[in-house]
Amino acid sequence: MKILLIEDELKVSAFIKKGLEENEYIITVANTGSEGFSYFNNNYFELIILDINLPDISGYEVCREIRKINTKVPILMLTAYGSLDDKLKGFENGTDDYLLKPFEFNELIARIKALIKRSQTVNFETNFLKIADLEINLNAKSVKRAGVVIGLTAKEFSLLEYMVKNKGIVISRSDIAKKVWDINFDTGTNVIDVYINFLRKKIDKNFNIKLIQTVVGLGYIIKD
């Protein structure tokens, strides 16, 4: 479960990061609003924890900009601003929940679990991924690019789904082997490179912008 934490107080962000990692969440920390929005724009997250009082742009504005791109990802505002007006402003800008500092860590975990459960229920019928003009419907197992339907095998679809969920991140062959094939990577086989080439022929070959790129010596990355 990948969570983006946007929090400028270093001690607070370190405390939350450590606690959530102990609960087996994967945490990316941003210390400014613009940094947080950049992380969000280039990666896949299943939940966002957002402070209001940030050094550059307010959490309200970050929330509003995120909602322009993604209306589904759960956003939890974690802040010392506790007036009714503050809360109403948060909800008006698109937050899903509001937790005041100081807080009990167990309550934070409970709020996270509730938001994720709710989002998974809400998104069941509209569960899709998008990068550039490539769209993936996870329920229908269908793929389109620029409106053109692209036929993929089950393994090609799994590989593409994994890459898009980690867009902007360099993925090693070892990572792909574990997550897509559920095996340890064998340096003597080129099956992963073969499947990457299959995907390239189907989603990149006939389009000007190439989404799948090789990072020599490290692996692959998909980005727009």
Backbone as CSV, one residue per row, in Angstrom:
resi,resn,N_x,N_y,N_z,CA_x,CA_y,CA_z,C_x,C_y,C_z
1,MET,0.845,-1.184,0.000,0.000,0.000,0.000,0.885,1.240,0.000
2,LYS,0.779,2.041,-1.048,1.660,3.204,-1.200,0.951,4.482,-0.749
3,ILE,1.599,5.204,0.157,1.031,6.422,0.720,1.985,7.591,0.486
4,LEU,1.426,8.731,0.072,2.195,9.966,-0.055,1.909,10.833,1.163
5,LEU,2.958,11.195,1.910,2.844,12.063,3.080,3.426,13.426,2.731
6,ILE,2.597,14.474,2.794,3.056,15.840,2.517,3.018,16.597,3.837
7,GLU,4.179,16.788,4.427,4.297,17.335,5.785,5.632,18.046,5.909
8,ASP,5.616,19.329,6.314,6.860,20.101,6.349,7.609,19.986,7.670
9,GLU,6.951,19.555,8.750,7.641,19.385,10.027,8.419,18.067,9.996
10,LEU,9.736,18.165,9.995,10.576,16.986,9.778,10.400,15.930,10.865
11,LYS,10.276,16.358,12.116,10.097,15.387,13.203,8.768,14.666,13.071
12,VAL,7.743,15.411,12.685,6.413,14.806,12.526,6.413,13.822,11.359
13,SER,7.001,14.233,10.234,7.016,13.349,9.059,7.842,12.095,9.325
14,ALA,8.957,12.248,10.052,9.793,11.081,10.375,9.042,10.120,11.298
15,PHE,8.318,10.672,12.261,7.525,9.858,13.194,6.432,9.079,12.458
16,ILE,5.710,9.782,11.589,4.626,9.126,10.842,5.197,8.080,9.888
17,LYS,6.263,8.426,9.190,6.872,7.498,8.234,7.312,6.209,8.934
18,LYS,7.985,6.363,10.056,8.472,5.191,10.799,7.300,4.313,11.259
19,GLY,6.272,4.953,11.802,5.132,4.198,12.299,4.370,3.481,11.200
20,LEU,4.191,4.143,10.067,3.454,3.516,8.965,4.266,2.399,8.321
21,GLU,5.582,2.595,8.227,6.424,1.524,7.677,6.399,0.296,8.577
22,GLU,6.306,0.501,9.878,6.193,-0.630,10.804,4.877,-1.377,10.605
23,ASN,3.886,-0.676,10.029,2.607,-1.306,9.704,2.547,-1.749,8.240
24,GLU,3.730,-1.829,7.609,3.903,-2.394,6.266,3.313,-1.527,5.154
25,TYR,3.245,-0.206,5.378,2.905,0.708,4.304,4.194,1.219,3.669
26,ILE,4.125,1.580,2.382,5.263,2.162,1.673,5.038,3.665,1.607
27,ILE,5.948,4.444,2.195,5.718,5.870,2.384,6.703,6.708,1.564
28,THR,6.172,7.669,0.835,6.976,8.697,0.182,6.688,10.016,0.887
29,VAL,7.735,10.730,1.299,7.566,11.965,2.063,7.941,13.170,1.209
30,ALA,7.082,14.174,1.221,7.374,15.474,0.596,7.264,16.541,1.673
31,ASN,8.174,17.512,1.661,8.192,18.543,2.694,7.602,19.873,2.247
32,THR,7.195,19.970,0.988,6.515,21.171,0.488,5.323,20.749,-0.361
33,GLY,4.416,21.677,-0.581,3.255,21.373,-1.401,3.612,21.088,-2.847
34,SER,4.516,21.875,-3.405,4.900,21.681,-4.804,5.630,20.358,-4.994
35,GLU,6.464,19.984,-4.030,7.158,18.702,-4.095,6.154,17.556,-4.012
36,GLY,5.185,17.696,-3.121,4.169,16.675,-2.981,3.345,16.500,-4.235
37,PHE,2.950,17.625,-4.855,2.163,17.545,-6.080,2.972,16.918,-7.203
38,SER,4.274,17.207,-7.246,5.142,16.615,-8.261,5.235,15.103,-8.081
39,TYR,5.413,14.657,-6.838,5.431,13.209,-6.562,4.121,12.573,-7.006
40,PHE,3.004,13.210,-6.644,1.702,12.663,-6.999,1.533,12.569,-8.512
41,ASN,2.007,13.576,-9.199,1.819,13.665,-10.648,2.646,12.637,-11.402
42,ASN,3.662,12.090,-10.762,4.576,11.189,-11.470,4.623,9.776,-10.892
43,ASN,3.763,9.502,-9.924,3.764,8.183,-9.289,2.339,7.757,-8.958
44,TYR,2.214,6.505,-8.582,0.911,5.957,-8.198,0.845,5.813,-6.683
45,PHE,-0.174,6.436,-6.076,-0.376,6.317,-4.632,-1.816,5.904,-4.351
46,GLU,-1.999,5.169,-3.271,-3.338,4.713,-2.906,-3.977,5.568,-1.826
47,LEU,-3.182,6.485,-1.236,-3.727,7.399,-0.237,-2.742,8.547,-0.043
48,ILE,-3.286,9.719,0.309,-2.448,10.900,0.550,-2.764,11.457,1.927
49,ILE,-1.709,11.708,2.711,-1.838,12.390,3.996,-1.259,13.788,3.801
50,LEU,-2.048,14.806,4.122,-1.711,16.164,3.691,-1.850,17.170,4.832
51,ASP,-0.768,17.894,5.101,-0.810,18.994,6.062,-1.380,20.238,5.361
52,ILE,-1.946,21.155,6.122,-2.480,22.386,5.521,-1.413,23.467,5.473
53,ASN,-0.708,23.666,6.590,0.251,24.764,6.703,1.606,24.347,6.132
54,LEU,1.775,24.526,4.828,3.017,24.165,4.140,3.791,25.428,3.783
55,PRO,5.099,25.335,3.584,5.914,26.541,3.407,5.724,27.265,2.075
56,ASP,5.210,26.590,1.058,5.085,27.261,-0.238,3.627,27.495,-0.624
57,ILE,2.889,26.430,-0.854,1.470,26.557,-1.164,0.676,25.785,-0.107
58,SER,-0.532,26.218,0.150,-1.303,25.601,1.235,-1.772,24.207,0.859
59,GLY,-2.054,23.412,1.897,-2.591,22.083,1.670,-3.927,22.127,0.950
60,TYR,-4.695,23.185,1.191,-5.970,23.334,0.477,-5.743,23.373,-1.034
61,GLU,-4.746,24.159,-1.430,-4.458,24.300,-2.866,-3.935,22.989,-3.451
62,VAL,-3.072,22.311,-2.698,-2.566,21.012,-3.158,-3.726,20.047,-3.364
63,CYS,-4.625,20.011,-2.388,-5.786,19.132,-2.469,-6.628,19.461,-3.699
64,ARG,-6.843,20.741,-3.920,-7.654,21.178,-5.070,-7.009,20.766,-6.394
65,GLU,-5.687,20.914,-6.490,-4.987,20.554,-7.731,-4.994,19.042,-7.959
66,ILE,-4.856,18.277,-6.886,-4.912,16.816,-7.010,-6.287,16.384,-7.514
67,ARG,-7.320,17.023,-6.996,-8.683,16.653,-7.394,-8.966,16.968,-8.863
68,LYS,-8.226,17.891,-9.446,-8.392,18.175,-10.872,-7.918,16.990,-11.718
69,ILE,-6.989,16.218,-11.157,-6.405,15.087,-11.881,-7.052,13.765,-11.465
70,ASN,-7.305,13.623,-10.179,-7.792,12.344,-9.649,-8.868,12.621,-8.592
71,THR,-10.090,12.219,-8.876,-11.193,12.451,-7.941,-11.391,11.291,-6.973
72,LYS,-10.629,10.216,-7.147,-10.867,8.995,-6.387,-9.881,8.757,-5.242
73,VAL,-8.615,9.159,-5.413,-7.609,8.824,-4.405,-7.998,9.435,-3.054
74,PRO,-8.006,8.663,-1.965,-8.382,9.197,-0.651,-7.347,10.208,-0.147
75,ILE,-7.840,11.321,0.393,-6.969,12.351,0.958,-7.370,12.580,2.411
76,LEU,-6.380,12.461,3.305,-6.588,12.704,4.729,-5.803,13.942,5.125
77,MET,-6.495,15.000,5.551,-5.812,16.190,6.034,-5.443,15.989,7.491
78,LEU,-4.169,16.182,7.784,-3.628,15.994,9.134,-3.030,17.323,9.561
79,THR,-3.700,18.052,10.457,-3.320,19.435,10.698,-3.687,19.891,12.107
80,ALA,-3.073,20.994,12.529,-3.404,21.594,13.813,-4.561,22.576,13.685
81,TYR,-4.967,22.884,12.456,-6.068,23.822,12.232,-7.395,23.096,12.446
82,GLY,-8.059,23.394,13.583,-9.210,22.584,13.946,-10.541,23.292,14.005
83,SER,-10.634,24.533,13.509,-11.920,25.225,13.567,-12.885,24.625,12.555
84,LEU,-14.174,24.898,12.764,-15.193,24.409,11.833,-14.953,24.961,10.435
85,ASP,-14.553,26.229,10.344,-14.279,26.836,9.037,-13.131,26.130,8.330
86,ASP,-12.091,25.762,9.100,-10.947,25.037,8.521,-11.397,23.700,7.951
87,LYS,-12.216,22.986,8.722,-12.686,21.678,8.275,-13.568,21.797,7.042
88,LEU,-14.484,22.772,7.054,-15.365,22.969,5.909,-14.560,23.321,4.663
89,LYS,-13.540,24.159,4.841,-12.698,24.530,3.704,-11.966,23.309,3.155
90,GLY,-11.514,22.430,4.072,-10.849,21.207,3.639,-11.765,20.337,2.802
91,PHE,-12.990,20.133,3.282,-13.938,19.300,2.539,-14.356,19.945,1.227
92,GLU,-14.469,21.272,1.220,-14.830,21.979,-0.011,-13.755,21.817,-1.081
93,ASN,-12.496,21.674,-0.645,-11.393,21.528,-1.591,-11.097,20.082,-1.950
94,GLY,-11.851,19.141,-1.349,-11.750,17.767,-1.820,-11.195,16.733,-0.881
95,THR,-10.909,17.105,0.390,-10.402,16.084,1.307,-11.518,15.106,1.681
96,ASP,-11.126,13.890,2.044,-12.091,12.865,2.444,-12.236,12.756,3.953
97,ASP,-11.186,13.143,4.679,-11.222,13.029,6.134,-10.289,14.067,6.728
98,TYR,-10.431,14.308,8.032,-9.734,15.404,8.689,-9.337,14.936,10.083
99,LEU,-8.046,14.915,10.376,-7.555,14.465,11.682,-6.680,15.556,12.294
100,LEU,-6.977,15.913,13.546,-6.270,17.004,14.205,-4.990,16.547,14.889
101,LYS,-3.961,17.399,14.840,-2.754,17.219,15.643,-2.994,17.874,17.003
102,PRO,-2.459,17.319,18.082,-1.800,16.008,18.157,-2.822,14.890,18.049
103,PHE,-2.358,13.711,17.663,-3.271,12.603,17.415,-2.694,11.313,17.989
104,GLU,-3.562,10.355,18.222,-3.140,9.020,18.616,-2.799,8.239,17.347
105,PHE,-1.646,7.583,17.343,-1.222,6.905,16.116,-2.201,5.811,15.707
106,ASN,-2.785,5.137,16.683,-3.760,4.088,16.370,-4.972,4.654,15.634
107,GLU,-5.331,5.897,15.967,-6.454,6.520,15.260,-6.073,6.829,13.816
108,LEU,-4.831,7.267,13.598,-4.369,7.506,12.232,-4.449,6.229,11.409
109,ILE,-3.989,5.123,11.960,-4.058,3.833,11.259,-5.508,3.470,10.945
110,ALA,-6.388,3.676,11.942,-7.800,3.342,11.737,-8.409,4.193,10.631
111,ARG,-8.069,5.487,10.599,-8.595,6.371,9.554,-8.090,5.929,8.183
112,ILE,-6.808,5.563,8.107,-6.223,5.118,6.834,-6.937,3.875,6.328
113,LYS,-7.122,2.907,7.209,-7.776,1.661,6.813,-9.204,1.911,6.347
114,ALA,-9.913,2.804,7.037,-11.292,3.103,6.667,-11.356,3.789,5.300
115,LEU,-10.456,4.721,5.056,-10.446,5.434,3.782,-10.113,4.502,2.629
116,ILE,-9.141,3.636,2.832,-8.746,2.709,1.774,-9.866,1.729,1.474
117,LYS,-10.506,1.214,2.527,-11.622,0.279,2.333,-12.750,0.953,1.569
118,ARG,-13.049,2.192,1.934,-14.116,2.928,1.265,-13.772,3.184,-0.200
119,SER,-12.524,3.550,-0.461,-12.133,3.856,-1.842,-12.160,2.610,-2.708
120,GLN,-11.773,1.478,-2.146,-11.799,0.234,-2.916,-13.220,-0.157,-3.277
121,THR,-14.164,0.112,-2.371,-15.571,-0.180,-2.646,-16.117,0.760,-3.707
122,VAL,-15.817,2.047,-3.567,-16.318,3.050,-4.505,-15.735,2.851,-5.893
123,ASN,-14.453,2.469,-5.950,-13.758,2.391,-7.239,-13.964,1.074,-7.969
124,PHE,-14.732,0.141,-7.385,-14.839,-1.190,-7.991,-15.304,-1.124,-9.436
125,GLU,-16.272,-0.238,-9.718,-16.837,-0.188,-11.059,-16.060,0.753,-11.980
126,THR,-15.181,1.567,-11.442,-14.458,2.534,-12.259,-12.960,2.463,-11.995
127,ASN,-12.455,1.274,-11.827,-11.064,1.081,-11.465,-10.191,1.139,-12.718
128,PHE,-9.517,2.256,-12.928,-8.703,2.386,-14.131,-7.420,3.159,-13.848
129,LEU,-6.449,2.956,-14.710,-5.172,3.654,-14.633,-4.979,4.443,-15.925
130,LYS,-4.195,5.520,-15.836,-3.972,6.340,-17.026,-2.574,6.933,-16.988
131,ILE,-1.905,6.917,-18.121,-0.646,7.633,-18.284,-0.610,8.149,-19.714
132,ALA,-0.384,9.452,-19.854,-0.454,10.104,-21.167,-1.808,9.756,-21.802
133,ASP,-1.803,9.205,-23.021,-3.064,8.851,-23.686,-3.353,7.343,-23.590
134,LEU,-2.646,6.668,-22.664,-2.859,5.234,-22.449,-3.813,5.041,-21.279
135,GLU,-4.883,4.266,-21.491,-5.882,4.020,-20.457,-6.036,2.522,-20.224
136,ILE,-6.062,2.136,-18.944,-6.205,0.727,-18.569,-7.426,0.581,-17.676
137,ASN,-8.363,-0.251,-18.084,-9.519,-0.578,-17.259,-9.218,-1.900,-16.551
138,LEU,-9.008,-1.830,-15.242,-8.571,-3.005,-14.494,-9.681,-4.037,-14.322
139,ASN,-10.923,-3.604,-14.359,-12.024,-4.552,-14.218,-12.312,-5.276,-15.527
140,ALA,-12.331,-4.505,-16.610,-12.605,-5.103,-17.922,-11.352,-5.724,-18.539
141,LYS,-10.185,-5.478,-17.923,-8.903,-5.966,-18.446,-8.704,-5.500,-19.887
142,SER,-9.004,-4.223,-20.118,-8.877,-3.668,-21.462,-7.902,-2.501,-21.471
143,VAL,-7.294,-2.270,-22.629,-6.302,-1.218,-22.784,-6.607,-0.425,-24.050
144,LYS,-6.511,0.898,-23.933,-6.656,1.775,-25.088,-5.516,2.779,-25.105
145,ARG,-5.087,3.137,-26.306,-4.149,4.242,-26.420,-4.648,5.173,-27.508
146,ALA,-4.841,6.440,-27.150,-5.408,7.437,-28.070,-6.729,6.934,-28.641
147,GLY,-7.479,6.221,-27.810,-8.774,5.720,-28.229,-8.743,4.417,-28.993
148,VAL,-7.546,3.924,-29.305,-7.394,2.675,-30.071,-7.290,1.503,-29.099
149,VAL,-8.149,0.501,-29.287,-8.119,-0.685,-28.426,-6.888,-1.525,-28.739
150,ILE,-6.159,-1.927,-27.677,-4.936,-2.720,-27.832,-5.137,-4.069,-27.140
151,GLY,-4.983,-5.148,-27.881,-5.145,-6.485,-27.322,-3.867,-6.982,-26.668
152,LEU,-3.973,-7.399,-25.403,-2.812,-7.917,-24.668,-3.131,-9.299,-24.112
153,THR,-2.096,-10.112,-23.989,-2.259,-11.388,-23.287,-2.357,-11.105,-21.795
154,ALA,-2.740,-12.103,-21.003,-2.885,-11.921,-19.552,-1.570,-11.474,-18.916
155,LYS,-0.456,-12.066,-19.332,0.833,-11.711,-18.736,1.284,-10.326,-19.187
156,GLU,1.025,-9.980,-20.444,1.349,-8.637,-20.922,0.550,-7.593,-20.147
157,PHE,-0.725,-7.902,-19.902,-1.568,-6.976,-19.140,-1.035,-6.800,-17.722
158,SER,-0.648,-7.891,-17.072,-0.110,-7.820,-15.711,1.168,-6.995,-15.663
159,LEU,2.010,-7.172,-16.660,3.261,-6.421,-16.729,2.983,-4.935,-16.919
160,LEU,2.077,-4.606,-17.829,1.739,-3.202,-18.077,1.102,-2.577,-16.842
161,GLU,0.201,-3.291,-16.189,-0.446,-2.783,-14.976,0.598,-2.464,-13.905
162,TYR,1.548,-3.381,-13.704,2.583,-3.163,-12.689,3.435,-1.946,-13.020
163,MET,3.784,-1.792,-14.295,4.623,-0.662,-14.685,3.891,0.666,-14.524
164,VAL,2.616,0.711,-14.922,1.863,1.962,-14.837,1.588,2.337,-13.384
165,LYS,1.349,1.350,-12.536,1.162,1.638,-11.112,2.447,2.193,-10.489
166,ASN,3.584,1.955,-11.141,4.873,2.471,-10.671,5.467,3.450,-11.677
167,LYS,4.590,4.182,-12.360,5.074,5.108,-13.392,6.051,6.119,-12.796
168,GLY,7.072,6.426,-13.570,8.096,7.359,-13.119,9.160,6.732,-12.246
169,ILE,9.032,5.442,-11.971,9.995,4.735,-11.115,10.746,3.700,-11.944
170,VAL,12.067,3.652,-11.807,12.854,2.637,-12.502,12.601,1.287,-11.833
171,ILE,12.173,0.309,-12.633,11.843,-1.022,-12.121,12.886,-2.013,-12.625
172,SER,13.506,-2.721,-11.715,14.527,-3.693,-12.098,13.888,-4.961,-12.638
173,ARG,14.663,-5.765,-13.344,14.178,-7.070,-13.819,13.810,-7.955,-12.644
174,SER,14.562,-7.813,-11.546,14.271,-8.592,-10.353,12.904,-8.235,-9.779
175,ASP,12.592,-6.931,-9.743,11.281,-6.484,-9.266,10.164,-7.062,-10.129
176,ILE,10.350,-6.993,-11.445,9.328,-7.489,-12.372,9.124,-8.990,-12.184
177,ALA,10.222,-9.713,-12.040,10.130,-11.168,-11.867,9.325,-11.524,-10.623
178,LYS,9.568,-10.797,-9.542,8.883,-11.096,-8.287,7.419,-10.694,-8.335
179,LYS,7.134,-9.516,-8.871,5.781,-8.972,-8.808,4.868,-9.498,-9.905
180,VAL,5.418,-9.783,-11.080,4.584,-10.194,-12.215,4.621,-11.704,-12.423
181,TRP,5.821,-12.287,-12.296,5.961,-13.733,-12.508,5.975,-14.528,-11.209
182,ASP,6.133,-13.815,-10.082,6.194,-14.463,-8.762,7.333,-15.473,-8.683
183,ILE,8.481,-15.085,-9.252,9.664,-15.942,-9.219,10.877,-15.097,-8.882
184,ASN,11.964,-15.738,-8.497,13.236,-15.052,-8.349,13.867,-14.902,-9.725
185,PHE,14.495,-13.768,-9.951,15.031,-13.479,-11.272,16.218,-14.378,-11.608
186,ASP,16.150,-14.997,-12.772,17.224,-15.842,-13.274,17.978,-15.055,-14.338
187,THR,19.226,-14.723,-14.044,20.009,-13.910,-14.973,20.255,-14.621,-16.296
188,GLY,19.968,-15.906,-16.347,20.194,-16.660,-17.582,19.026,-16.620,-18.545
189,THR,17.934,-15.974,-18.147,16.768,-15.919,-19.025,16.493,-14.488,-19.463
190,ASN,15.933,-14.354,-20.668,15.597,-13.020,-21.177,14.088,-12.846,-21.318
191,VAL,13.316,-13.652,-20.559,11.861,-13.618,-20.707,11.297,-12.230,-20.429
192,ILE,11.851,-11.520,-19.454,11.337,-10.191,-19.130,11.601,-9.215,-20.269
193,ASP,12.803,-9.261,-20.836,13.124,-8.389,-21.968,12.221,-8.704,-23.164
194,VAL,11.929,-9.977,-23.359,11.056,-10.389,-24.456,9.666,-9.788,-24.274
195,TYR,9.142,-9.870,-23.059,7.803,-9.344,-22.812,7.767,-7.815,-22.867
196,ILE,8.837,-7.174,-22.452,8.923,-5.715,-22.600,8.849,-5.348,-24.077
197,ASN,9.539,-6.108,-24.924,9.491,-5.854,-26.362,8.097,-6.105,-26.934
198,PHE,7.414,-7.147,-26.424,6.030,-7.388,-26.847,5.171,-6.160,-26.558
199,LEU,5.314,-5.614,-25.336,4.532,-4.443,-24.952,4.866,-3.233,-25.820
200,ARG,6.155,-3.031,-26.057,6.570,-1.884,-26.867,5.939,-1.927,-28.261
201,LYS,5.915,-3.110,-28.855,5.346,-3.242,-30.187,3.863,-2.899,-30.189
202,LYS,3.200,-3.201,-29.073,1.756,-2.986,-29.033,1.348,-1.589,-28.580
203,ILE,2.066,-1.012,-27.601,1.613,0.283,-27.082,2.484,1.469,-27.497
204,ASP,3.654,1.214,-28.077,4.550,2.312,-28.445,4.836,2.417,-29.946
205,LYS,4.894,1.289,-30.621,5.408,1.257,-31.993,4.709,2.243,-32.922
206,ASN,3.396,2.331,-32.857,2.641,3.157,-33.799,2.306,4.549,-33.254
207,PHE,3.019,4.957,-32.208,2.754,6.259,-31.591,4.048,7.064,-31.491
208,ASN,3.917,8.382,-31.633,5.107,9.248,-31.632,5.803,9.265,-30.275
209,ILE,5.015,9.323,-29.198,5.596,9.352,-27.852,5.790,7.933,-27.349
210,LYS,7.010,7.591,-26.999,7.334,6.252,-26.495,7.286,6.275,-24.968
211,LEU,6.429,5.464,-24.392,6.232,5.472,-22.948,7.225,4.587,-22.205
212,ILE,7.537,3.425,-22.771,8.444,2.482,-22.100,9.885,2.780,-22.492
213,GLN,10.714,3.008,-21.498,12.118,3.344,-21.761,13.046,2.427,-20.970
214,THR,14.188,2.140,-21.566,15.210,1.324,-20.906,16.181,2.221,-20.152
215,VAL,16.485,1.869,-18.912,17.523,2.544,-18.142,18.681,1.557,-18.051
216,VAL,19.705,1.805,-18.828,20.805,0.840,-18.987,21.397,0.434,-17.638
217,GLY,21.479,-0.871,-17.430,22.072,-1.411,-16.215,21.151,-1.444,-15.004
218,LEU,19.957,-0.839,-15.134,19.041,-0.760,-13.998,17.701,-1.423,-14.240
219,GLY,17.155,-1.280,-15.444,15.855,-1.882,-15.706,15.042,-1.048,-16.672
220,TYR,13.750,-0.858,-16.338,12.830,-0.159,-17.231,12.015,0.863,-16.465
221,ILE,11.511,1.849,-17.208,10.654,2.872,-16.628,9.571,3.235,-17.632
222,ILE,8.357,3.499,-17.155,7.303,3.984,-18.021,6.934,5.378,-17.553
223,LYS,6.951,6.341,-18.465,6.625,7.717,-18.109,6.181,8.464,-19.357
224,ASP,5.382,9.539,-19.136,4.901,10.306,-20.271,5.837,11.478,-20.543
